[in-house]
Amino acid sequence: MIIATSVLQMLLDAQPQLRPQIYFKSSLTALSHAMEDQVLASTDDFPLVIACFQRERYYRQEAHRYLRIAQRSKQVYVLAAPDTEFKNASGPYESIAFEPEDGLSQEWHLVVVGQQYAISLLCRELPTVDDPKLSSMDQARRFEGIWTFDRQVTCQAAQLMLERISHYRPKLKSKIKQALAQLDGETDNGFNNIDPAPFADRLVTYLQAGQYRQQKAYRQIATQERKERLVNSMTTTIRRSLNSEQVLQAAVQELGTALNSHRCIIYQCQEQDEEAQVQYEFTGPKQVSLLSQAWSLQHNPWFQTVAERQERVYVEDVPSHLSKNKFLKAQMKQAQLRSLLMVPVLYQGHLLGMVELHHAEIYTWSESEISMVDAIASQVGVALIQSQSFTDLETLNQQLEGLERTRSNLIAITGHELRTPLSTIQVCLESLANEPDMPDELQQVMLSTALSDAERMRKLIQDFLTLSRLESGRVNSNPEPLALQECIDLALSRVRTHPTETRSPTIAVELPTDLPLVKADGEWLVEVLAKLLDNARKFTPAEGQITLAAEPLTEQMLEVSVTDTGRGIEADRLETVFDRFYQEEGALRRTTGGTGLGLAICRQIVQNLGGEIRATSPGKDLGSTFYFTLPIALGAPSKVTKRRR
């Protein structure tokens, strides 16, 4: 049978002069421990001890204490509602399992009756507060009850508890009868005539311990608040600015100030870096600055550990770990560094940078401080990735602008290059169709002109298709050992067969007799040579000269050069001449023909062949030289000569 009646209420009904007080869970714990210690420290023999813990899970925290108390008395009773294995049993003490619906499940009782003293603590738990955060905290639980040294009140409380025990454990009636007889023999009223100083000392000790835990909790809350404030400050800075320098400078200042560090530095680095430049720094008073200095990583074993494990490292006494590393020891001594904390800045498993905290004396970092540095390192990673993304976006915008310029140039050049020959072809054909009596000589001129402009259009379209194939990678290349002389001869044949309106400059070929074979695709190599010669011919006057030369550059590479005495190239345009649609005079006001694709095609072909191409020029109207390299065929004889400039 379940008894829903409250023991506390029964006592208050029997003792109407009692006034219940409000207690928190921490207060009940302190009072209970003080009462239990009084039992253990007293000289009383066989005191009566009755404890009700509401639930088994609360009893389990104190079970070891009641094993010690049971050594002092055979009259020890422990009550609880079972959660798992708690049950009615007789052992070192009597355990009484009551129903979870019993009124005792909401109450906390401890009654002690000895020869020299009597103490009772009877409380009933109050309903939880409305705030779910507070109601879930164990220390926020509230109880209503009484705590007294009054022997008469305590004996009556013991009688009520023994009656409840007798209900659940009828087999204990004889043992309970002995306890009740002891209580019936009590004649003293009022408070105990004993010195309460030991009890008060123990109670103060528990209260002080609770105060210490409270202060520790306050410190943890303050640390967490400082960490969250610092992280929020970093987050706000990141949101306000895409400038990584501004964000990281704020981070190093905030972190160094918050942790009272002698020095805090942040630098960008990767796993394979041998050194890094200190980019952001906070220093305390009279500390050596490392800003903009090279910070060695190659000889730093702690950096290697951080890079490999992607975990933080801290060293309390740096010099004691550097007896064999003279280089790093000198660096740390110059930096006046005694204690070191290194936290990696990571993004998706990749090392982006490092946050370091330095102390000029031995220092031990707390877990809260390390946790704060970890949080800031994560924010630094976000800032670096955000900055990189913004940089990539700017680069993409520049590429889009370049594509737009290319599109505009394409429209202008193709419009001009196609419209002009089409107009000439149309005029020639209309003249031939409308004037059947035209002299044969004039008809031949008209046909030659139309064929010439048709060839010009064919070359234009062919250049577009060739560059498109090269840039998309849709090119079949068959490299093989070739004699450079043969390819030069074919290129010269192509250039000289092109019709020209004026006399062409002289072309001279200067090749060593023992020139090694090159490994290349003959068709594409002839294309490069022909376009470079044609380009030189267009910009060199008839009285000028073009020189084609070659020589081994290294044992693996051979260099070919095409030098002219033409109009030359200005220094700031030596790279842009290889861009698509580049026209020195502008797309629509040129004195020479062409689409501006020739050198762009040459660059793509040379790169596909495994070489490089570049241009040099003393200046405008002083001629120019185009160099490109080709791999030498393996096994081919080679003779490295001094490079000519």
C-alpha positions as CSV (number, residue, x, y, z in Angstrom):
1,M,0.0,0.0,0.0
2,I,1.3,3.4,-1.0
3,I,1.4,6.1,1.7
4,A,1.0,9.5,0.2
5,T,1.1,11.4,3.5
6,S,4.1,13.7,4.0
7,V,6.2,12.9,7.1
8,L,7.1,16.6,7.3
9,Q,3.4,17.6,7.3
10,M,2.7,15.0,10.0
11,L,5.4,16.5,12.2
12,L,4.2,20.1,11.6
13,D,0.7,19.1,12.5
14,A,2.0,17.5,15.8
15,Q,4.3,20.5,16.5
16,P,2.4,23.6,15.5
17,Q,5.0,25.9,17.0
18,L,7.6,24.9,14.3
19,R,8.1,27.3,11.3
20,P,9.5,25.7,8.1
21,Q,12.3,27.5,6.3
22,I,13.4,27.4,2.6
23,Y,16.6,25.5,1.7
24,F,18.4,25.0,-1.6
25,K,19.9,21.6,-2.5
26,S,23.4,22.8,-1.7
27,S,22.3,23.8,1.8
28,L,20.8,20.4,2.5
29,T,23.9,18.7,1.3
30,A,26.1,20.8,3.6
31,L,23.7,20.2,6.6
32,S,23.5,16.4,5.9
33,H,27.3,16.0,5.7
34,A,27.8,18.0,8.9
35,M,25.2,15.8,10.7
36,E,26.9,12.6,9.4
37,D,30.3,13.8,10.4
38,Q,28.9,14.5,13.9
39,V,27.9,10.9,14.1
40,L,31.4,9.7,13.0
41,A,33.2,12.1,15.4
42,S,31.0,11.7,18.5
43,T,31.7,9.2,21.4
44,D,28.0,8.1,21.5
45,D,27.5,4.4,21.3
46,F,24.8,3.0,18.9
47,P,23.1,6.3,17.8
48,L,19.8,6.0,15.9
49,V,20.3,7.2,12.3
50,I,17.5,7.4,9.7
51,A,18.2,8.9,6.2
52,C,15.7,9.3,3.3
53,F,17.3,10.2,-0.1
54,Q,14.2,10.4,-2.3
55,R,15.8,8.4,-5.1
56,E,18.4,5.7,-5.4
57,R,20.6,7.9,-7.6
58,Y,21.0,10.5,-4.8
59,Y,21.7,7.7,-2.3
60,R,24.5,6.2,-4.4
61,Q,26.5,9.4,-4.0
62,E,26.6,8.9,-0.2
63,A,26.6,5.1,0.1
64,H,30.3,5.0,1.2
65,R,29.6,7.4,4.1
66,Y,26.8,5.2,5.4
67,L,29.1,2.1,5.4
68,R,31.3,4.0,7.8
69,I,28.3,5.2,9.9
70,A,27.1,1.6,10.1
71,Q,30.3,0.7,11.9
72,R,29.2,2.9,14.8
73,S,25.7,1.7,15.2
74,K,23.3,-1.2,14.4
75,Q,20.4,1.2,14.3
76,V,21.0,2.7,10.8
77,Y,18.2,2.9,8.3
78,V,18.4,4.2,4.6
79,L,15.3,4.8,2.6
80,A,15.1,5.5,-1.2
81,A,12.8,4.9,-4.2
82,P,14.7,2.3,-6.4
83,D,16.0,3.3,-9.8
84,T,17.9,0.1,-10.6
85,E,19.2,-2.3,-7.8
86,F,18.1,-0.6,-4.6
87,K,15.9,-3.0,-2.6
88,N,14.8,-4.1,0.9
89,A,17.9,-5.7,2.5
90,S,19.7,-6.2,5.8
91,G,23.4,-5.6,5.6
92,P,25.8,-3.2,7.4
93,Y,22.6,-1.1,7.6
94,E,18.9,-1.6,6.8
95,S,17.8,-0.4,3.3
96,I,14.1,0.3,2.8
97,A,12.8,0.6,-0.8
98,F,9.5,2.5,-0.9
99,E,7.2,3.0,-3.9
100,P,8.1,5.9,-6.3
101,E,4.6,7.3,-5.7
102,D,5.1,7.4,-1.9
103,G,5.2,10.9,-0.3
104,L,8.8,10.2,0.7
105,S,9.9,10.4,-2.9
106,Q,9.5,14.2,-2.6
107,E,11.2,14.5,0.8
108,W,14.7,14.7,2.1
109,H,15.1,13.5,5.8
110,L,18.0,12.9,8.1
111,V,17.3,12.1,11.8
112,V,20.0,11.4,14.3
113,V,19.3,10.5,18.0
114,G,22.3,9.9,20.3
115,Q,22.9,9.9,24.0
116,Q,24.4,13.3,24.1
117,Y,22.7,15.0,21.1
118,A,19.8,14.8,18.8
119,I,19.5,16.5,15.3
120,S,16.8,16.3,12.7
121,L,16.5,17.6,9.1
122,L,13.2,17.1,7.4
123,C,12.4,18.8,4.1
124,R,9.9,18.5,1.2
125,E,10.8,19.5,-2.3
126,L,8.9,22.5,-3.7
127,P,7.6,22.6,-7.4
128,T,10.3,23.7,-9.9
129,V,10.5,27.3,-11.2
130,D,9.1,28.3,-14.5
131,D,12.5,28.9,-16.1
132,P,13.5,25.5,-17.7
133,K,17.2,26.4,-17.5
134,L,17.1,26.9,-13.8
135,S,14.8,24.0,-13.1
136,S,17.3,21.6,-14.8
137,M,20.1,22.7,-12.5
138,D,20.4,20.4,-9.4
139,Q,21.7,23.2,-7.2
140,A,18.6,25.3,-8.0
141,R,16.2,22.8,-6.5
142,R,14.3,24.3,-3.5
143,F,13.0,22.5,-0.3
144,E,10.8,23.6,2.5
145,G,11.4,22.1,6.0
146,I,13.0,22.3,9.4
147,W,16.4,21.7,10.9
148,T,16.6,21.5,14.7
149,F,18.7,20.4,17.7
150,D,15.5,20.1,19.8
151,R,15.5,16.5,21.3
152,Q,11.8,16.3,21.7
153,V,11.1,17.3,18.1
154,T,13.8,15.0,16.8
155,C,12.5,12.0,18.8
156,Q,9.0,12.6,17.4
157,A,10.4,12.8,13.9
158,A,12.3,9.5,14.5
159,Q,9.0,7.9,15.6
160,L,7.2,9.0,12.4
161,M,10.0,7.6,10.3
162,L,10.2,4.3,12.2
163,E,6.5,3.8,11.6
164,R,7.0,4.4,7.9
165,I,9.9,1.9,7.9
166,S,7.8,-0.7,9.8
167,H,5.1,-0.4,7.1
168,Y,7.6,-1.3,4.3
169,R,9.7,-3.8,6.3
170,P,7.4,-5.7,8.8
171,K,10.2,-8.2,9.5
172,L,12.1,-5.4,11.3
173,K,9.4,-4.9,14.0
174,S,11.5,-6.3,16.8
175,K,14.5,-4.1,15.8
176,I,12.2,-1.1,15.4
177,K,10.6,-1.9,18.8
178,Q,14.0,-1.6,20.5
179,A,14.6,1.8,18.8
180,L,11.1,3.0,19.9
181,A,11.8,1.9,23.4
182,Q,14.9,3.9,23.5
183,L,12.9,6.9,22.3
184,D,10.1,6.4,24.8
185,G,12.7,6.5,27.6
186,E,13.8,10.0,26.6
187,T,12.7,12.5,29.2
188,D,14.8,15.5,28.3
189,N,13.1,18.4,26.6
190,G,14.6,21.4,24.7
191,F,18.0,21.6,23.1
192,N,21.0,19.4,23.8
193,N,23.4,20.4,26.5
194,I,26.5,19.8,24.4
195,D,29.1,22.0,22.8
196,P,27.9,22.7,19.2
197,A,31.3,24.0,18.2
198,P,32.5,20.9,16.4
199,F,29.2,20.7,14.5
200,A,29.4,24.3,13.6
201,D,33.0,23.9,12.4
202,R,32.1,21.1,10.1
203,L,29.1,23.0,8.8
204,V,31.3,26.1,8.1
205,T,33.8,23.9,6.3
206,Y,31.1,22.6,4.0
207,L,29.7,26.1,3.5
208,Q,33.2,27.3,2.7
209,A,33.7,24.5,0.2
210,G,30.4,25.4,-1.4
211,Q,31.5,29.1,-1.5
212,Y,34.8,28.0,-3.2
213,R,33.0,26.0,-5.8
214,Q,30.7,28.9,-6.4
215,Q,33.6,31.3,-6.9
216,K,35.2,28.7,-9.2
217,A,32.0,28.6,-11.2
218,Y,32.0,32.4,-11.3
219,R,35.5,32.4,-12.6
220,Q,34.6,29.8,-15.2
221,I,31.6,31.9,-16.2
222,A,33.8,35.0,-16.4
223,T,36.4,33.2,-18.5
224,Q,33.7,31.9,-20.8
225,E,32.2,35.4,-21.0
226,R,35.6,36.8,-21.9
227,K,36.1,34.1,-24.5
228,E,32.6,34.7,-26.1
229,R,33.2,38.5,-26.0
230,L,36.5,38.1,-27.8
231,V,35.1,35.7,-30.4
232,N,32.1,38.0,-30.9
233,S,34.5,40.9,-31.4
234,M,36.4,38.9,-33.9
235,T,33.3,37.8,-35.7
236,T,32.0,41.4,-35.8
237,T,35.4,42.6,-37.3
238,I,35.3,39.9,-39.9
239,R,31.7,40.8,-40.9
240,R,32.6,44.5,-41.1
241,S,35.8,44.1,-43.2
242,L,37.0,41.9,-45.9
243,N,40.5,43.2,-45.3
244,S,42.4,40.3,-43.7
245,E,45.2,42.6,-42.5
246,Q,42.7,44.6,-40.5
247,V,41.0,41.5,-39.1
248,L,44.3,39.7,-38.1
249,Q,45.8,42.8,-36.5
250,A,42.6,43.1,-34.4
251,A,42.9,39.5,-33.5
252,V,46.5,39.6,-32.3
253,Q,45.8,42.8,-30.3
254,E,42.7,41.4,-28.6
255,L,44.2,38.0,-27.9
256,G,47.5,39.4,-26.5
257,T,45.7,41.8,-24.3
258,A,43.0,39.4,-23.0
259,L,45.6,36.7,-22.0
260,N,48.2,39.3,-20.7
261,S,50.8,37.7,-22.9
262,H,54.3,39.1,-23.4
263,R,54.0,38.6,-27.1
264,C,51.4,37.3,-29.5
265,I,52.2,36.7,-33.2
266,I,50.2,35.5,-36.2
267,Y,51.7,34.5,-39.5
268,Q,50.7,32.6,-42.6
269,C,52.5,29.4,-43.4
270,Q,52.1,25.9,-44.9
271,E,53.5,22.5,-43.9
272,Q,56.5,22.6,-46.3
273,D,57.6,26.2,-45.5
274,E,61.1,26.6,-44.2
275,E,60.5,30.0,-42.7
276,A,57.6,32.6,-42.4
277,Q,57.5,36.3,-42.0
278,V,55.9,37.6,-38.8
279,Q,53.0,39.7,-40.2
280,Y,51.0,40.6,-37.1
281,E,52.3,41.1,-33.6
282,F,51.3,42.2,-30.1
283,T,54.1,42.9,-27.6
284,G,54.0,43.8,-23.9
285,P,56.2,46.5,-22.3
286,K,59.9,46.1,-22.9
287,Q,59.5,43.1,-25.2
288,V,61.6,42.6,-28.4
289,S,59.6,43.0,-31.6
290,L,59.6,40.3,-34.2
291,L,57.4,42.1,-36.7
292,S,58.4,41.7,-40.3
293,Q,61.3,39.4,-39.3
294,A,61.9,35.9,-40.8
295,W,60.7,33.3,-38.3
296,S,62.5,30.0,-38.9
297,L,60.3,26.9,-39.2
298,Q,62.8,24.4,-40.7
299,H,64.8,23.9,-37.5
300,N,61.7,24.1,-35.2
301,P,60.6,20.7,-34.1
302,W,57.4,22.0,-32.5
303,F,56.3,23.5,-35.8
304,Q,56.9,20.1,-37.4
305,T,54.8,18.5,-34.7
306,V,52.0,21.0,-35.1
307,A,52.0,20.6,-39.0
308,E,52.0,16.8,-38.8
309,R,49.5,16.3,-36.1
310,Q,47.5,19.4,-36.7
311,E,47.3,19.9,-32.9
312,R,48.5,22.7,-30.6
313,V,51.8,22.4,-28.8
314,Y,52.9,24.3,-25.7
315,V,56.3,24.3,-24.0
316,E,56.6,25.6,-20.5
317,D,60.4,25.8,-20.4
318,V,61.8,26.3,-24.0
319,P,65.6,26.5,-23.2
320,S,65.5,23.1,-21.5
321,H,64.4,21.5,-24.8
322,L,67.0,23.1,-27.0
323,S,70.3,21.8,-25.7
324,K,71.2,20.2,-29.1
325,N,69.5,22.7,-31.4
326,K,71.9,25.7,-31.5
327,F,70.2,27.6,-34.3
328,L,66.7,27.5,-32.7
329,K,68.2,28.2,-29.3
330,A,69.8,31.4,-30.6
331,Q,66.5,32.4,-32.2
332,M,64.6,31.9,-29.0
333,K,67.2,33.7,-27.0
334,Q,67.1,36.7,-29.3
335,A,63.3,36.7,-29.0
336,Q,63.6,36.5,-25.1
337,L,61.2,33.5,-25.2
338,R,60.9,31.1,-22.3
339,S,57.4,29.6,-22.6
340,L,55.7,29.0,-26.0
341,L,52.2,28.1,-27.2
342,M,51.6,27.3,-30.8
343,V,48.0,26.8,-32.2
344,P,47.5,26.0,-35.9
345,V,45.1,27.8,-38.1
346,L,43.4,25.1,-40.2
347,Y,40.8,24.9,-42.9
348,Q,39.5,21.5,-44.2
349,G,42.7,19.8,-42.9
350,H,45.1,22.3,-44.5
351,L,47.5,24.4,-42.5
352,L,46.9,28.1,-43.3
353,G,48.9,29.8,-40.5
354,M,49.9,29.8,-36.9
355,V,49.0,31.7,-33.7
356,E,51.8,31.8,-31.2
357,L,51.8,33.2,-27.6
358,H,55.2,33.9,-25.9
359,H,56.2,34.5,-22.3
360,A,59.6,35.7,-21.2
361,E,59.3,33.6,-18.1
362,I,58.0,30.1,-17.3
363,Y,54.3,30.1,-17.7
364,T,51.6,27.4,-17.6
365,W,48.5,28.0,-19.7
366,S,45.2,27.0,-18.3
367,E,42.6,25.0,-20.3
368,S,40.4,28.0,-20.5
369,E,43.2,30.1,-22.0
370,I,44.1,27.4,-24.5
371,S,40.4,27.0,-25.4
372,M,40.2,30.8,-26.0
373,V,43.3,30.6,-28.3
374,D,41.7,27.7,-30.2
375,A,38.5,29.7,-30.7
376,I,40.4,32.7,-32.0
377,A,42.5,30.5,-34.3
378,S,39.3,29.2,-35.8
379,Q,38.1,32.8,-36.4
380,V,41.5,33.6,-38.0
381,G,41.0,30.7,-40.4
382,V,37.6,32.1,-41.3
383,A,39.2,35.5,-42.0
384,L,42.0,34.0,-44.1
385,I,39.6,31.9,-46.2
386,Q,37.2,34.9,-46.6
387,S,40.1,37.1,-47.7
388,Q,41.3,34.5,-50.1
389,S,37.8,34.1,-51.5
390,F,37.5,37.8,-52.0
391,T,40.9,37.8,-53.7
392,D,39.8,35.0,-55.9
393,L,36.6,36.9,-56.7
394,E,38.6,39.9,-57.7
395,T,40.8,37.7,-59.9
396,L,37.7,36.2,-61.5
397,N,36.4,39.7,-62.1
398,Q,39.6,40.7,-63.8
399,Q,39.5,37.6,-65.9
400,L,35.9,38.4,-66.9
401,E,37.0,41.9,-67.8
402,G,39.8,40.4,-69.9
403,L,37.3,38.1,-71.6
404,E,35.1,41.1,-72.3
405,R,38.0,43.0,-73.8
406,T,38.8,39.9,-75.8
407,R,35.3,39.7,-77.0
408,S,35.4,43.4,-78.0
409,N,38.7,43.0,-79.8
410,L,37.4,39.9,-81.5
411,I,34.4,41.8,-82.8
412,A,36.5,44.8,-83.9
413,I,39.3,42.7,-85.5
414,T,37.1,40.2,-87.2
415,G,34.8,42.9,-88.4
416,H,37.7,44.8,-89.9
417,E,39.7,41.8,-91.2
418,L,36.6,40.2,-92.7
419,R,34.9,43.3,-94.0
420,T,37.9,44.6,-95.9
421,P,38.7,41.5,-98.0
422,L,35.0,40.8,-98.5
423,S,34.5,44.3,-99.9
424,T,37.5,43.9,-102.2
425,I,36.3,40.4,-103.4
426,Q,32.8,41.8,-104.0
427,V,34.0,44.8,-106.0
428,C,36.3,42.5,-108.2
429,L,33.5,40.0,-108.8
430,E,30.9,42.7,-109.6
431,S,33.4,44.3,-112.1
432,L,34.0,41.0,-113.8
433,A,30.3,40.2,-114.0
434,N,29.1,43.7,-115.1
435,E,31.9,44.5,-117.6
436,P,32.3,41.6,-120.0
437,D,34.5,43.8,-122.4
438,M,37.1,44.4,-119.7
439,P,40.7,43.8,-121.0
440,D,42.3,40.5,-120.2
441,E,45.1,42.1,-118.2
442,L,42.6,44.0,-116.0
443,Q,40.5,40.8,-115.5
444,Q,43.7,39.0,-114.4
445,V,44.4,41.8,-111.8
446,M,40.8,41.5,-110.5
447,L,41.1,37.7,-110.1
448,S,44.5,38.0,-108.4
449,T,43.2,40.6,-106.0
450,A,40.1,38.5,-105.1
451,L,42.2,35.3,-104.6
452,S,44.7,37.2,-102.4
453,D,41.9,38.5,-100.2
454,A,40.2,35.2,-100.1
455,E,43.6,33.7,-98.9
456,R,43.7,36.4,-96.2
457,M,40.3,35.4,-95.0
458,R,41.3,31.8,-95.0
459,K,44.3,32.5,-92.8
460,L,42.2,34.5,-90.4
461,I,39.7,31.7,-89.9
462,Q,42.5,29.2,-89.7
463,D,44.2,31.1,-86.9
464,F,41.0,31.3,-84.9
465,L,40.5,27.5,-85.3
466,T,44.1,26.7,-84.5
467,L,44.2,28.8,-81.3
468,S,40.8,27.4,-80.2
469,R,42.2,23.8,-80.6
470,L,45.4,24.6,-78.8
471,E,43.7,26.3,-75.8
472,S,41.1,23.6,-75.4
473,G,43.7,20.8,-75.5
474,R,42.2,19.2,-78.6
475,V,45.5,18.8,-80.4
476,N,47.1,15.6,-81.5
477,S,50.9,15.9,-81.1
478,N,53.4,13.3,-82.2
479,P,56.9,14.4,-80.9
480,E,59.8,12.7,-82.5
481,P,63.6,13.3,-83.0
482,L,63.9,16.0,-85.7
483,A,66.7,17.9,-87.4
484,L,66.0,21.6,-86.8
485,Q,67.5,22.5,-90.2
486,E,64.7,20.6,-92.0
487,C,62.0,22.4,-90.1
488,I,63.6,25.8,-90.8
489,D,63.8,25.1,-94.5
490,L,60.1,24.2,-94.6
491,A,59.2,27.4,-92.7
492,L,61.3,29.6,-95.0
493,S,59.6,28.0,-98.0
494,R,56.2,28.9,-96.5
495,V,57.2,32.5,-95.8
496,R,58.7,33.1,-99.2
497,T,55.8,31.8,-101.1
498,H,53.4,34.3,-99.5
499,P,52.7,37.2,-101.9
500,T,53.9,40.6,-100.6
501,E,53.3,44.1,-102.0
502,T,56.9,45.2,-101.2
503,R,60.3,43.8,-101.2
504,S,61.0,41.6,-98.1
505,P,64.1,41.9,-95.8
506,T,66.9,39.5,-96.0
507,I,66.6,36.3,-93.9
508,A,69.9,34.7,-92.7
509,V,70.2,31.3,-91.0
510,E,73.0,30.7,-88.5
511,L,73.1,27.1,-87.2
512,P,76.1,25.2,-85.8
513,T,77.1,22.1,-87.7
514,D,76.8,19.8,-84.7
515,L,73.4,21.0,-83.6
516,P,71.6,18.1,-81.8
517,L,68.2,16.7,-82.8
518,V,65.2,18.1,-81.0
519,K,62.1,16.2,-79.8
520,A,59.1,17.9,-81.3
521,D,56.1,17.6,-83.6
522,G,57.4,18.7,-87.0
523,E,54.1,20.2,-88.2
524,W,53.7,22.4,-85.1
525,L,57.4,23.4,-85.0
526,V,57.2,24.6,-88.6
527,E,54.1,26.6,-87.7
528,V,56.0,28.4,-84.9
529,L,59.0,29.1,-87.1
530,A,56.8,30.4,-89.9
531,K,54.8,32.7,-87.7
532,L,57.8,34.2,-86.0
533,L,59.5,34.8,-89.4
534,D,56.4,36.2,-90.9
535,N,55.9,38.5,-87.8
536,A,59.5,39.7,-88.1
537,R,59.1,40.3,-91.9
538,K,56.0,42.4,-91.4
539,F,57.7,44.8,-89.0
540,T,61.2,45.0,-90.6
541,P,61.9,47.4,-93.5
542,A,63.1,45.9,-96.9
543,E,66.7,47.1,-96.2
544,G,66.7,45.4,-92.8
545,Q,67.7,41.8,-91.9
546,I,66.2,38.8,-90.1
547,T,68.5,36.3,-88.4
548,L,67.4,32.8,-87.4
549,A,69.8,31.1,-85.0
550,A,69.9,28.2,-82.6
551,E,72.3,26.7,-79.9
552,P,72.1,24.3,-77.0
553,L,71.1,26.0,-73.8
554,T,71.6,23.1,-71.5
555,E,72.1,19.4,-71.9
556,Q,68.4,19.0,-72.0
557,M,67.1,22.1,-73.8
558,L,68.0,23.9,-77.1
559,E,67.2,27.6,-77.7
560,V,66.0,29.0,-81.1
561,S,66.1,32.8,-81.7
562,V,64.5,35.0,-84.4
563,T,66.2,38.5,-84.5
564,D,65.1,41.4,-86.6
565,T,66.2,45.0,-87.2
566,G,62.6,46.3,-87.3
567,R,60.6,48.7,-85.2
568,G,61.3,47.0,-81.9
569,I,59.1,46.5,-78.8
570,E,58.8,48.8,-75.8
571,A,59.9,47.3,-72.4
572,D,56.4,47.3,-70.9
573,R,55.0,45.4,-73.8
574,L,57.4,42.5,-74.0
575,E,54.9,40.2,-72.2
576,T,51.6,41.5,-73.7
577,V,52.7,40.9,-77.3
578,F,51.8,37.2,-76.6
579,D,48.3,38.0,-75.6
580,R,45.4,37.2,-78.0
581,F,44.4,40.0,-80.4
582,Y,47.3,42.2,-79.3
583,Q,47.8,45.0,-81.8
584,E,50.6,47.5,-81.2
585,E,48.9,50.2,-83.3
586,G,45.3,49.3,-82.4
587,A,42.8,47.1,-84.0
588,L,41.5,49.5,-86.7
589,R,44.5,51.7,-87.5
590,R,47.3,49.4,-88.4
591,T,49.8,49.6,-91.2
592,T,50.3,45.8,-91.2
593,G,47.8,43.1,-91.6
594,G,47.0,40.2,-89.2
595,T,44.7,39.3,-86.4
596,G,47.1,39.6,-83.4
597,L,46.8,35.8,-82.9
598,G,50.1,34.7,-84.3
599,L,52.3,35.1,-81.2
600,A,49.5,33.7,-79.0
601,I,49.5,30.6,-81.1
602,C,53.3,30.4,-80.9
603,R,53.2,30.5,-77.1
604,Q,50.6,27.7,-76.9
605,I,52.5,25.5,-79.3
606,V,55.9,26.0,-77.6
607,Q,54.3,25.3,-74.2
608,N,52.7,22.1,-75.5
609,L,56.1,21.1,-76.9
610,G,57.6,21.4,-73.4
611,G,59.4,24.7,-73.9
612,E,59.1,28.4,-73.1
613,I,59.0,31.6,-75.3
614,R,60.0,35.1,-74.6
615,A,60.8,38.4,-76.3
616,T,63.6,41.0,-75.8
617,S,64.2,44.4,-77.4
618,P,66.5,47.3,-76.8
619,G,63.6,49.6,-77.4
620,K,61.5,51.2,-80.1
621,D,62.9,51.1,-83.6
622,L,65.9,49.1,-82.4
623,G,64.8,45.7,-83.4
624,S,63.7,42.7,-81.3
625,T,64.5,39.0,-80.7
626,F,62.1,36.2,-80.0
627,Y,63.5,33.2,-78.1
628,F,61.9,29.8,-77.6
629,T,63.3,26.6,-76.2
630,L,62.8,22.9,-77.3
631,P,63.7,19.7,-75.5
632,I,66.7,17.9,-77.0
633,A,66.0,14.3,-78.1
634,L,67.5,11.7,-75.6
635,G,70.6,10.2,-76.9
636,A,71.2,13.0,-79.4
637,P,74.7,14.5,-79.4
638,S,74.8,17.9,-77.9
639,K,77.4,20.6,-77.3
640,V,76.5,23.3,-74.9
641,T,77.9,26.7,-76.0
642,K,77.8,30.1,-74.5
643,R,74.4,31.7,-74.9
644,R,74.3,34.7,-77.2
645,R,72.3,37.8,-76.3
